[in-house]
Amino acid sequence: MSKPAKTEAELIAMARAELKAHVDGPDGFAISIVRDGDSWEFRVDADQATRDKPGFPESVAMLVQIGDHLSKQYDVKG
C-alpha cells in the first residue's frame, strides 16, 4: 500500500511548524528535500551567522527526527 503524497513545499511547511513546537532555535535557514530512490530526507543550509546562533544544532537534530517521522508517513509528489 502506498503512502499519501505531499509536495516538497507542504512537507517543508509541516516540518517548520513541528520544529517551532519543539525547539526554540533560529529561523534563518533553508530546508530542502533530498530524494534517494523511494526515500527522502530533509537537508538544512544556513550561513555561518545562523549556524553560530544558540539552538541551531538542536534545530537540525530535531529536523532530522521530524524528517524520519514524516518520510515514513508521506511520499514526495513529482
Beta strands, then each sheet from edge to edge (+ up, - down):
strand 1: 5-6
strand 2: 30-36
strand 3: 39-45
strand 4: 75-76
sheet 1: 1+ 4+
sheet 2: 2+ 3-
end
